[in-house]
Amino acid sequence: MASNVRYDFSNRIVIVTGGANGIGLAICRRFAASGAHVVCADRDSSNESTLAAEGLSFYRIDVSQETECEALVHWTMQKFNRIDVLVNNAAIQPSASYRPIDDVAAAVYQRMMEVNLAGYFYMAKHTFKQMKAQRSGVVVNIASAQGYRTAREVGVYGPIKAANLMQARQWGVEYARHGIRVVSVSPGAIDTPMVRANLEVQGGAAALANRHPLGRIGEPEEIAGAVMWLASDDASFVTATDLLVDGGLNAFGAFADPYEVE
Ligand SMILES: NC(=O)c1ccc[n+]([C@@H]2O[C@H](COP(=O)([O-])OP(=O)(O)OC[C@H]3O[C@@H](n4cnc5c(N)ncnc54)[C@H](O)[C@@H]3O)[C@@H](O)[C@H]2O)c1
């Protein structure tokens, strides 16, 4: 979904974790198109030269390692001397986690906790130190509609995404006094490599689309649009809250299709 809304992020410094693919890539591109200097931080460096050609600064990282997160913040400060926006987006949903939890290996659970939860904490922790000194900044956690509502076989992923929501609320309240806003965005199903890899367990593309009242899944650019607004001064009174961008999925209850109420 192309948008003609223009934001001005000229000379702003933006870090996006998991920026090499899917939702993160769309966020990187939209910020770059709005004039920002974007640090695309990802463990997947296969697109590094393409990203560089688009003007993005690529930084290879595993966000589950605190030392690497600290080093990224340090590197960004050395290069740009400030951080205006952090988008915590890097996360995993391995197919081995799509099971009732008595069938999920502890190693899968631990890795998801390390990347999807601790990774957000490490990045925010080290970024807040800089933003406090600046007395400004915005942190956006990409959470999920699955942090609100139940579904089969997401008994590990869903609770972690709910924790990403609460991180934003807690941190938003804590850091408001420093001029820092913290919010989360909760997407419904979005057409990305993560979702394509798990289409079968979701009952196929058509079933997944029909679970959204808008009758389709979303595009990464539609999440990027929400993040842009939240990071912009138009959202200057928005903090410690979540924005569902889910095609109505979360409200789909009383009229739910059989798959949902089974
Ligand atoms: N796609 C959806 O339907 C959907 C819905 C709700 C929420 N989300 C959330 O949106 C975010 C992005 O999801 P996506 O669908 O674009 O996923 P994706 O798998 O397509 O992309 C995730 C990116 O994160 C990177 N990454 C994974 N582990 C990393 C690590 N340890 N360190 C650094 N980078 C790492 C990957 O290399 C990849 O580039 C995630 O937080 C996900 O939970 C996605």
Ligand as a Chemical Component Dictionary entry (heavy atoms), coordinates in Angstrom:
data_LIG
# 
_chem_comp.id                   LIG 
_chem_comp.type                 NON-POLYMER 
_chem_comp.pdbx_formal_charge   0 
_chem_comp.three_letter_code    LIG 
# 
loop_
_chem_comp_atom.comp_id 
_chem_comp_atom.atom_id 
_chem_comp_atom.alt_atom_id 
_chem_comp_atom.type_symbol 
_chem_comp_atom.charge 
_chem_comp_atom.model_Cartn_x 
_chem_comp_atom.model_Cartn_y 
_chem_comp_atom.model_Cartn_z 
_chem_comp_atom.pdbx_ordinal 
LIG N1  N1  N 0  4.360  -10.624 9.984  1  
LIG C1  C1  C 0  3.355  -10.610 10.831 2  
LIG O1  O1  O 0  2.237  -11.036 10.525 3  
LIG C2  C2  C 0  3.532  -10.055 12.203 4  
LIG C3  C3  C 0  2.380  -9.880  12.979 5  
LIG C4  C4  C 0  2.498  -9.361  14.247 6  
LIG C5  C5  C 0  3.736  -8.991  14.716 7  
LIG N2  N2  N 1  4.844  -9.163  13.953 8  
LIG C6  C6  C 0  6.115  -8.731  14.498 9  
LIG O2  O2  O 0  6.710  -7.848  13.587 10 
LIG C7  C7  C 0  8.140  -7.932  13.699 11 
LIG C8  C8  C 0  8.741  -8.213  12.339 12 
LIG O3  O3  O 0  8.212  -9.426  11.845 13 
LIG P1  P1  P 0  8.354  -9.864  10.320 14 
LIG O4  O4  O 0  7.115  -10.600 9.991  15 
LIG O5  O5  O -1 8.805  -8.733  9.490  16 
LIG O6  O6  O 0  9.519  -10.953 10.490 17 
LIG P2  P2  P 0  10.627 -11.442 9.444  18 
LIG O7  O7  O 0  11.051 -12.799 9.911  19 
LIG O8  O8  O 0  10.121 -11.312 8.080  20 
LIG O9  O9  O 0  11.806 -10.400 9.713  21 
LIG C9  C9  C 0  12.436 -10.369 10.981 22 
LIG C10 C10 C 0  13.819 -9.795  10.838 23 
LIG O10 O10 O 0  14.453 -9.876  12.137 24 
LIG C11 C11 C 0  15.760 -10.384 11.951 25 
LIG N3  N3  N 0  16.202 -11.062 13.167 26 
LIG C12 C12 C 0  15.715 -12.211 13.685 27 
LIG N4  N4  N 0  16.411 -12.544 14.789 28 
LIG C13 C13 C 0  17.335 -11.586 14.975 29 
LIG C14 C14 C 0  18.352 -11.378 15.943 30 
LIG N5  N5  N 0  18.556 -12.245 16.946 31 
LIG N6  N6  N 0  19.110 -10.261 15.850 32 
LIG C15 C15 C 0  18.933 -9.392  14.820 33 
LIG N7  N7  N 0  18.003 -9.547  13.864 34 
LIG C16 C16 C 0  17.213 -10.636 13.940 35 
LIG C17 C17 C 0  15.645 -11.334 10.769 36 
LIG O11 O11 O 0  16.917 -11.590 10.179 37 
LIG C18 C18 C 0  14.694 -10.579 9.865  38 
LIG O12 O12 O 0  15.396 -9.682  9.021  39 
LIG C19 C19 C 0  8.394  -9.010  14.735 40 
LIG O13 O13 O 0  8.543  -8.390  15.995 41 
LIG C20 C20 C 0  7.127  -9.830  14.715 42 
LIG O14 O14 O 0  6.928  -10.523 15.912 43 
LIG C21 C21 C 0  4.768  -9.696  12.706 44 
# 
loop_
_chem_comp_bond.comp_id 
_chem_comp_bond.atom_id_1 
_chem_comp_bond.atom_id_2 
_chem_comp_bond.value_order 
_chem_comp_bond.pdbx_ordinal 
LIG N1  C1  SING 1  
LIG C1  O1  DOUB 2  
LIG C1  C2  SING 3  
LIG C2  C3  SING 4  
LIG C2  C21 DOUB 5  
LIG C3  C4  DOUB 6  
LIG C4  C5  SING 7  
LIG C5  N2  DOUB 8  
LIG N2  C6  SING 9  
LIG N2  C21 SING 10 
LIG C6  O2  SING 11 
LIG C6  C20 SING 12 
LIG O2  C7  SING 13 
LIG C7  C8  SING 14 
LIG C7  C19 SING 15 
LIG C8  O3  SING 16 
LIG O3  P1  SING 17 
LIG P1  O4  DOUB 18 
LIG P1  O5  SING 19 
LIG P1  O6  SING 20 
LIG O6  P2  SING 21 
LIG P2  O7  DOUB 22 
LIG P2  O8  SING 23 
LIG P2  O9  SING 24 
LIG O9  C9  SING 25 
LIG C9  C10 SING 26 
LIG C10 O10 SING 27 
LIG C10 C18 SING 28 
LIG O10 C11 SING 29 
LIG C11 N3  SING 30 
LIG C11 C17 SING 31 
LIG N3  C12 SING 32 
LIG N3  C16 SING 33 
LIG C12 N4  DOUB 34 
LIG N4  C13 SING 35 
LIG C13 C14 SING 36 
LIG C13 C16 DOUB 37 
LIG C14 N5  SING 38 
LIG C14 N6  DOUB 39 
LIG N6  C15 SING 40 
LIG C15 N7  DOUB 41 
LIG N7  C16 SING 42 
LIG C17 O11 SING 43 
LIG C17 C18 SING 44 
LIG C18 O12 SING 45 
LIG C19 O13 SING 46 
LIG C19 C20 SING 47 
LIG C20 O14 SING 48 
# 
